[in-house]
Amino acid sequence: MLFEPPIDDLVKVAGCRYAVTVIVGARAKVLENKMSTVFNGSANLAIEHAAKELLKGEVVGVQSK
């Protein structure tokens, strides 16, 4: 379960819970593939890292029109 950063803060950045899920999930997958030795196969660590990146503005989603 993700505690840090709080979901409400992530929703403010991404716009909605669905966007948070998609952005964080996609980024976590990339992190696991590229840096598997850092996370030692732990999906929770990759998800937490991706969520922190989203909150800092290091990762953004693409909005369609």
PyMOL commands that set and color helices and strands:
alter all, ss='L'
color gray80, all
select helices_A, chain A and resi 7-14+17-34+36-39+43-56
alter helices_A, ss='H'
color red, helices_A
deselect
rebuild
show_as cartoon
